[in-house]
Amino acid sequence: MSYSEFIGKIAKKDIKLNRKVLADLAMNNPKAFEAVVNSVK
């Protein structure tokens, strides 16, 4: 999934996480970031 697809799917699911928060999750809490990714697949 491309970055733009990911951001688009997050918006459609009404997930209120901005790019800064997503980057922080990816770096500091990869399991939580993985859960977000899996929720929009």
Distance bins in CASP14 RR format, pairs under 12 A and 6 or more apart:
PFRMAT RR
TARGET T0000
AUTHOR 0000-0000-0000
RMODE 2
METHOD distances of the structure
MODEL  1
1 7 0 0 0 0 0 1 0 0 0 0 0
1 8 0 0 0 0 0 1 0 0 0 0 0
1 9 1 0 0 1 0 0 0 0 0 0 0
1 10 0 0 0 0 0 1 0 0 0 0 0
1 37 1 0 0 1 0 0 0 0 0 0 0
1 38 0 0 0 0 0 1 0 0 0 0 0
1 40 0 0 0 0 1 0 0 0 0 0 0
1 41 1 0 0 1 0 0 0 0 0 0 0
2 8 0 0 0 0 1 0 0 0 0 0 0
2 9 0 0 0 0 0 1 0 0 0 0 0
3 9 0 0 0 0 0 1 0 0 0 0 0
3 10 0 0 0 0 0 1 0 0 0 0 0
3 19 0 0 0 0 1 0 0 0 0 0 0
3 22 0 0 0 0 1 0 0 0 0 0 0
3 23 0 0 0 0 0 1 0 0 0 0 0
3 26 0 0 0 0 0 1 0 0 0 0 0
3 37 0 0 0 0 0 1 0 0 0 0 0
4 10 0 0 0 0 0 1 0 0 0 0 0
4 11 0 0 0 0 0 1 0 0 0 0 0
4 19 0 0 0 0 0 1 0 0 0 0 0
5 11 0 0 0 0 0 1 0 0 0 0 0
5 12 0 0 0 0 0 1 0 0 0 0 0
5 37 0 0 0 0 0 1 0 0 0 0 0
5 40 0 0 0 0 1 0 0 0 0 0 0
5 41 0 0 0 0 0 1 0 0 0 0 0
6 12 0 0 0 0 0 1 0 0 0 0 0
6 13 0 0 0 0 0 1 0 0 0 0 0
6 15 0 0 0 0 0 1 0 0 0 0 0
6 17 0 0 0 0 0 1 0 0 0 0 0
6 19 0 0 0 0 0 1 0 0 0 0 0
6 22 0 0 0 0 1 0 0 0 0 0 0
6 26 0 0 0 0 0 1 0 0 0 0 0
6 33 0 0 0 0 0 1 0 0 0 0 0
6 36 0 0 0 0 1 0 0 0 0 0 0
6 37 1 0 0 1 0 0 0 0 0 0 0
6 38 0 0 0 0 0 1 0 0 0 0 0
6 39 0 0 0 0 0 1 0 0 0 0 0
6 40 1 0 0 1 0 0 0 0 0 0 0
6 41 0 0 0 0 1 0 0 0 0 0 0
7 13 0 0 0 0 0 1 0 0 0 0 0
7 15 0 0 0 0 0 1 0 0 0 0 0
7 17 0 0 0 0 1 0 0 0 0 0 0
7 18 0 0 0 0 1 0 0 0 0 0 0
7 19 1 0 0 1 0 0 0 0 0 0 0
7 22 0 0 0 0 1 0 0 0 0 0 0
7 23 0 0 0 0 0 1 0 0 0 0 0
7 36 0 0 0 0 0 1 0 0 0 0 0
7 37 0 0 0 0 0 1 0 0 0 0 0
7 40 0 0 0 0 1 0 0 0 0 0 0
8 14 0 0 0 0 0 1 0 0 0 0 0
8 15 0 0 0 0 1 0 0 0 0 0 0
8 17 0 0 0 0 0 1 0 0 0 0 0
8 19 0 0 0 0 0 1 0 0 0 0 0
8 40 0 0 0 0 1 0 0 0 0 0 0
9 15 0 0 0 0 1 0 0 0 0 0 0
9 17 0 0 0 0 0 1 0 0 0 0 0
9 36 0 0 0 0 0 1 0 0 0 0 0
9 37 0 0 0 0 1 0 0 0 0 0 0
9 38 0 0 0 0 0 1 0 0 0 0 0
9 39 0 0 0 0 1 0 0 0 0 0 0
9 40 1 1 0 0 0 0 0 0 0 0 0
9 41 0 0 0 0 1 0 0 0 0 0 0
10 16 0 0 0 0 1 0 0 0 0 0 0
10 17 1 0 0 1 0 0 0 0 0 0 0
10 18 0 0 0 0 1 0 0 0 0 0 0
10 19 0 0 0 0 1 0 0 0 0 0 0
10 21 0 0 0 0 0 1 0 0 0 0 0
10 22 1 0 0 1 0 0 0 0 0 0 0
10 25 0 0 0 0 0 1 0 0 0 0 0
10 33 0 0 0 0 0 1 0 0 0 0 0
10 36 1 0 0 1 0 0 0 0 0 0 0
10 37 0 0 0 0 1 0 0 0 0 0 0
10 39 0 0 0 0 1 0 0 0 0 0 0
10 40 1 0 1 0 0 0 0 0 0 0 0
10 41 0 0 0 0 0 1 0 0 0 0 0
11 17 0 0 0 0 0 1 0 0 0 0 0
11 18 0 0 0 0 0 1 0 0 0 0 0
11 19 0 0 0 0 0 1 0 0 0 0 0
11 40 0 0 0 0 1 0 0 0 0 0 0
12 39 0 0 0 0 0 1 0 0 0 0 0
12 40 0 0 0 0 1 0 0 0 0 0 0
13 36 0 0 0 0 1 0 0 0 0 0 0
13 37 0 0 0 0 0 1 0 0 0 0 0
13 38 0 0 0 0 0 1 0 0 0 0 0
13 39 1 0 0 1 0 0 0 0 0 0 0
13 40 1 0 1 0 0 0 0 0 0 0 0
13 41 0 0 0 0 0 1 0 0 0 0 0
14 39 0 0 0 0 0 1 0 0 0 0 0
14 40 0 0 0 0 0 1 0 0 0 0 0
15 21 0 0 0 0 0 1 0 0 0 0 0
15 22 0 0 0 0 1 0 0 0 0 0 0
15 25 0 0 0 0 0 1 0 0 0 0 0
15 35 0 0 0 0 0 1 0 0 0 0 0
15 36 1 0 0 1 0 0 0 0 0 0 0
15 37 0 0 0 0 0 1 0 0 0 0 0
15 39 1 0 0 1 0 0 0 0 0 0 0
15 40 1 0 0 1 0 0 0 0 0 0 0
16 22 0 0 0 0 0 1 0 0 0 0 0
16 36 0 0 0 0 0 1 0 0 0 0 0
17 23 0 0 0 0 1 0 0 0 0 0 0
17 24 0 0 0 0 1 0 0 0 0 0 0
17 25 1 0 0 1 0 0 0 0 0 0 0
17 26 0 0 0 0 0 1 0 0 0 0 0
17 32 0 0 0 0 0 1 0 0 0 0 0
17 33 0 0 0 0 1 0 0 0 0 0 0
17 35 0 0 0 0 0 1 0 0 0 0 0
17 36 1 0 0 1 0 0 0 0 0 0 0
17 37 0 0 0 0 0 1 0 0 0 0 0
17 39 0 0 0 0 0 1 0 0 0 0 0
17 40 0 0 0 0 0 1 0 0 0 0 0
18 24 0 0 0 0 1 0 0 0 0 0 0
18 25 0 0 0 0 0 1 0 0 0 0 0
19 25 0 0 0 0 0 1 0 0 0 0 0
19 26 0 0 0 0 0 1 0 0 0 0 0
20 26 0 0 0 0 0 1 0 0 0 0 0
20 27 0 0 0 0 0 1 0 0 0 0 0
21 27 0 0 0 0 0 1 0 0 0 0 0
21 28 0 0 0 0 0 1 0 0 0 0 0
21 29 0 0 0 0 0 1 0 0 0 0 0
21 32 0 0 0 0 0 1 0 0 0 0 0
21 33 0 0 0 0 1 0 0 0 0 0 0
21 36 0 0 0 0 1 0 0 0 0 0 0
22 28 0 0 0 0 0 1 0 0 0 0 0
22 29 0 0 0 0 0 1 0 0 0 0 0
22 30 0 0 0 0 0 1 0 0 0 0 0
22 32 0 0 0 0 0 1 0 0 0 0 0
22 33 1 0 0 1 0 0 0 0 0 0 0
22 34 0 0 0 0 0 1 0 0 0 0 0
22 35 0 0 0 0 0 1 0 0 0 0 0
22 36 1 0 0 1 0 0 0 0 0 0 0
22 37 0 0 0 0 1 0 0 0 0 0 0
22 40 0 0 0 0 0 1 0 0 0 0 0
23 29 0 0 0 0 0 1 0 0 0 0 0
23 30 0 0 0 0 0 1 0 0 0 0 0
23 33 0 0 0 0 1 0 0 0 0 0 0
23 36 0 0 0 0 0 1 0 0 0 0 0
24 30 0 0 0 0 0 1 0 0 0 0 0
24 32 0 0 0 0 1 0 0 0 0 0 0
24 33 0 0 0 0 1 0 0 0 0 0 0
24 36 0 0 0 0 0 1 0 0 0 0 0
25 31 0 0 0 0 1 0 0 0 0 0 0
25 32 1 0 1 0 0 0 0 0 0 0 0
25 33 1 0 1 0 0 0 0 0 0 0 0
25 34 0 0 0 0 1 0 0 0 0 0 0
25 35 0 0 0 0 1 0 0 0 0 0 0
25 36 1 0 0 1 0 0 0 0 0 0 0
25 37 0 0 0 0 1 0 0 0 0 0 0
26 32 0 0 0 0 1 0 0 0 0 0 0
26 33 1 0 1 0 0 0 0 0 0 0 0
26 34 0 0 0 0 1 0 0 0 0 0 0
26 35 0 0 0 0 0 1 0 0 0 0 0
26 36 0 0 0 0 1 0 0 0 0 0 0
26 37 0 0 0 0 1 0 0 0 0 0 0
27 33 0 0 0 0 1 0 0 0 0 0 0
29 35 0 0 0 0 1 0 0 0 0 0 0
29 36 0 0 0 0 1 0 0 0 0 0 0
30 36 0 0 0 0 0 1 0 0 0 0 0
30 37 0 0 0 0 0 1 0 0 0 0 0
31 37 0 0 0 0 0 1 0 0 0 0 0
31 38 0 0 0 0 0 1 0 0 0 0 0
32 38 0 0 0 0 0 1 0 0 0 0 0
32 39 0 0 0 0 0 1 0 0 0 0 0
33 39 0 0 0 0 0 1 0 0 0 0 0
33 40 0 0 0 0 0 1 0 0 0 0 0
34 40 0 0 0 0 0 1 0 0 0 0 0
34 41 0 0 0 0 0 1 0 0 0 0 0
35 41 0 0 0 0 0 1 0 0 0 0 0
END
